[in-house]
């Protein structure tokens, strides 16, 4: 396949491999039609009963990085850009954005959705192939809802470590990796939410079934992984209620205080149980370091290795 342009966006097909398939199904054709036709996305997400349509098109998704102070003139690589839920905020805040995804259809959705962005290139490719062949270097690399699939994307005995290494190799000196991911020990999983990826209860907090291709980490496991691989400078943030639809983002300098975490029962994609009052649980922690261990999600800002 040859490269093409959609509006002002370059669609780079040089790494396209049709054997890589990742999709929410036929609903993605509906999403492609919506963005191609230029429909009012606010109206769509406020009236749709489709979880994939809401998930991929909601502007709330951008909150995860809307606040982040990207450096002037920054060049960013968005790994696993999907349908472009976060791509828009990157194009507004950075001088150059390369949005990478292995799904051709999702890349087409992204390109059509942001077709007026002159500073966007959408690349259809597997991350490992891109990392091993690209000569480009970036100021920032984002892994938003991607790192948990490392074992699926990389041919590696140590996929988590190798994904960090591949990303680090694409950074300019002083560059940063931004990782958004669920916490394996998130309070919502103890309180009755199913694990986000498998849809089963307690599978994450119990260490995942043998052979699972999905894996999230808890707070201590993340620190161990980063330190073991030589990443000494990092900052944790705590999106609430999670990184997908954050309405607040806390930090080590400002952890949640009593009475602030009161949006705990919003579970948009599936039914859940409610085994205890999550609001009272959070209030009992009241700004202590335990809030880090039980945060539902993390955003981790990792500095490149020297």
C-alpha positions in Angstrom: 0.0 0.0 0.0 1.2 3.5 -0.7 1.0 6.5 1.6 -1.9 8.9 1.3 -3.2 12.1 2.7 -6.5 12.8 4.4 -7.1 16.5 4.4 -3.8 18.0 5.8 -2.8 14.7 7.5 -0.2 12.3 6.1 -1.3 8.7 6.5 1.9 6.6 6.5 1.3 3.0 5.4 4.9 1.9 5.0 4.7 -0.3 8.1 1.2 -1.7 7.6 0.8 -5.4 8.2 -2.8 -6.8 7.7 -2.0 -9.7 10.1 -2.2 -7.3 13.0 -5.9 -7.1 14.0 -7.2 -5.2 16.9 -10.8 -3.9 16.8 -14.0 -3.2 18.6 -15.8 -4.7 15.6 -18.2 -3.3 13.0 -19.0 -0.3 15.3 -15.6 1.2 14.1 -17.1 1.5 10.6 -19.9 3.6 12.2 -17.3 5.7 14.0 -15.4 6.2 10.7 -18.6 7.3 9.0 -19.4 9.8 11.8 -16.0 11.5 11.6 -15.9 11.4 7.8 -19.3 13.2 7.7 -18.1 15.8 10.2 -21.1 15.1 12.5 -21.4 17.1 15.8 -19.5 14.9 18.2 -21.0 16.5 21.3 -24.5 15.5 20.0 -23.3 12.0 19.2 -21.8 11.2 22.6 -24.7 12.8 24.4 -27.3 10.6 22.6 -25.4 7.4 21.8 -26.1 4.1 23.6 -22.9 2.6 22.2 -20.1 2.3 24.7 -17.4 2.1 21.9 -18.7 5.3 20.3 -18.8 7.1 23.6 -15.4 5.8 24.6 -13.6 6.7 21.4 -15.2 10.1 20.8 -15.7 11.7 24.2 -13.7 14.9 24.7 -13.2 14.0 28.3 -10.5 11.6 27.2 -8.3 14.5 26.5 -8.3 15.6 30.2 -5.5 13.1 30.9 -2.9 15.4 29.1 -4.8 18.7 28.6 -3.1 20.1 31.7 0.4 18.8 31.0 3.2 21.4 30.4 4.7 20.2 27.1 7.9 22.0 26.2 7.8 24.7 23.4 8.4 23.2 20.0 7.9 19.6 21.2 7.8 16.6 19.0 5.6 13.8 20.4 5.1 10.1 19.5 1.7 8.8 20.5 1.9 5.0 20.7 -1.4 3.2 20.4 -3.2 6.3 19.2 -6.3 4.3 18.3 -9.2 6.4 17.0 -7.5 9.6 18.1 -9.1 10.3 21.5 -6.0 12.0 22.8 -4.4 12.9 19.5 -6.2 16.3 19.3 -4.8 17.7 22.5 -1.3 16.6 21.4 -1.6 18.5 18.1 -2.7 21.6 19.9 0.1 21.5 22.5 3.0 20.2 20.5 4.7 21.3 17.2 4.8 17.9 15.7 2.7 14.8 16.5 3.3 11.3 15.2 0.3 9.0 16.0 1.1 5.3 15.7 -1.4 2.5 15.7 -1.4 -1.0 14.2 -5.0 -0.8 13.1 -5.5 0.7 9.6 -9.2 1.4 10.3 -8.4 3.2 13.6 -5.7 5.2 11.8 -8.2 6.2 9.1 -10.6 7.3 11.8 -7.9 9.4 13.5 -6.8 11.0 10.3 -10.3 11.9 9.3 -11.1 13.2 12.7 -8.1 15.5 12.7 -7.8 16.2 9.0 -7.3 19.9 9.5 -4.1 19.3 11.6 -1.0 20.2 9.5 1.3 19.0 12.3 0.0 15.4 12.4 1.3 12.3 10.8 -0.6 9.1 11.4 1.5 5.9 11.0 0.0 2.4 10.6 2.6 0.1 12.2 3.4 -2.2 15.0 5.4 -0.4 17.7 8.2 -2.9 17.8 8.8 -2.6 14.1 8.6 1.2 14.2 11.0 1.4 17.1 13.5 -0.9 15.5 13.5 0.8 12.1 12.8 4.5 12.8 15.6 7.1 12.9 13.3 9.8 14.4 13.8 11.1 17.9 11.1 12.6 20.1 10.8 14.9 23.1 7.8 13.0 24.4 6.4 9.5 24.0 2.9 8.7 25.2 1.6 5.2 26.2 -2.0 5.9 27.1 -3.8 2.7 27.8 -1.2 0.7 25.9 1.5 -0.6 28.3 -0.7 -3.3 29.7 -0.7 -5.0 26.2 3.1 -5.2 26.0 3.1 -9.0 25.9 0.7 -8.9 22.9 2.7 -6.3 20.9 6.3 -7.4 21.6 8.0 -10.6 20.7 9.9 -10.7 24.0 10.5 -12.8 27.1 10.4 -9.5 29.2 7.8 -7.3 27.4 7.4 -4.7 30.1 11.1 -4.0 30.4 11.6 -4.1 26.6 8.8 -1.7 25.9 10.4 0.8 28.2 13.8 0.2 26.5 12.3 0.6 23.0 10.6 3.8 24.0 13.7 5.2 25.7 15.7 4.5 22.5 13.3 6.8 20.6 13.8 9.8 22.9 15.9 12.8 22.5 18.3 13.5 25.5 16.1 14.7 28.3 12.9 13.3 26.8 10.0 11.9 28.7 7.7 8.9 28.5 4.1 9.5 29.7 2.3 6.3 30.7 -1.4 6.1 31.7 -2.6 2.8 33.0 -4.9 1.2 35.5 -3.6 0.2 38.9 -3.8 -3.5 39.6 -4.7 -2.7 43.2 -7.2 0.0 42.3 -9.9 0.5 45.0 -12.7 0.0 42.5 -11.6 -3.6 41.9 -11.8 -4.5 45.6 -15.2 -2.7 45.8 -16.9 -4.7 42.9 -15.7 -3.5 39.5 -14.6 -6.1 37.0 -11.0 -5.9 35.7 -11.2 -3.5 32.8 -9.6 -5.7 30.1 -10.7 -9.2 31.0 -14.1 -8.3 32.3 -13.7 -10.8 35.3 -13.8 -10.0 39.0 -10.6 -9.9 41.1 -8.5 -11.3 38.2 -6.0 -8.4 38.4 -5.7 -8.1 42.1 -5.1 -11.9 42.2 -2.2 -11.7 39.7 -4.0 -12.5 36.4 -4.6 -16.0 35.0 -1.6 -17.9 33.7 -0.9 -17.0 30.1 -2.8 -13.7 30.2 -1.6 -11.3 27.6 -2.8 -8.3 29.6 -1.0 -7.1 32.7 -1.3 -4.0 34.9 1.0 -3.2 37.8 0.4 -1.8 41.3 2.3 1.2 42.7 5.2 -0.7 44.2 5.6 -3.0 41.1 5.9 0.1 39.0 8.6 1.6 41.1 10.5 -1.8 41.0 10.1 -2.0 37.2 11.4 1.5 36.6 14.3 1.3 39.0 15.3 -2.2 37.8 15.5 -0.9 34.2 17.6 2.2 35.2 14.9 4.9 35.2 15.7 6.9 38.3 13.6 10.0 37.7 9.8 9.7 37.6 6.7 11.3 38.9 3.4 9.6 39.7 0.0 11.3 39.1 -3.3 9.8 40.1 -6.3 10.5 37.7 -9.7 10.2 39.2 -11.9 8.3 38.8 -9.5 6.8 36.3 -7.2 7.8 33.4 -9.9 7.2 30.8 -12.4 9.9 31.9 -10.5 11.9 34.5 -12.2 14.8 36.2 -9.3 15.5 38.6 -5.6 14.6 38.6 -3.8 14.4 41.9 -0.1 14.2 42.6 2.4 13.3 45.4 2.4 17.0 46.4 -1.5 17.1 46.5 -3.1 13.8 47.3 -6.9 13.6 47.6 -8.4 14.9 50.8 -11.4 13.9 52.8 -14.7 14.4 50.9 -13.1 14.9 47.5 -13.5 11.4 45.9 -17.3 11.1 45.6 -17.7 9.9 42.0 -17.0 6.2 42.6 -20.0 4.4 41.2 -19.8 5.7 37.6 -19.0 2.5 35.7 -19.8 3.2 32.1 -19.0 0.1 30.2 -20.5 -2.8 32.2 -22.4 -3.6 35.4 -20.6 -3.8 38.7 -21.1 -4.8 42.3 -20.8 -2.4 45.3 -19.3 -4.3 48.2 -18.6 -1.3 50.3 -18.8 2.5 50.3 -15.8 3.7 48.3 -16.3 7.3 49.4 -16.0 6.3 53.1 -13.0 4.2 52.2 -11.2 7.1 50.5 -12.1 9.4 53.4 -10.5 7.0 55.8 -7.2 7.5 53.9 -7.6 11.3 54.0 -4.5 12.4 52.1 -2.1 9.7 53.4 0.3 7.8 51.2 -2.0 4.8 51.1 -4.0 6.7 48.5 -1.1 6.0 46.1 -1.5 2.2 46.6 -5.2 2.2 45.9 -5.6 4.8 43.2 -7.6 3.4 40.3 -5.2 4.6 37.7 -1.7 6.1 37.3 -0.2 8.7 35.0 3.6 8.2 35.2 6.0 10.8 33.9 9.3 9.0 33.3 12.5 10.9 32.3 14.8 9.2 29.8 17.9 7.4 31.0 21.1 9.4 30.8 
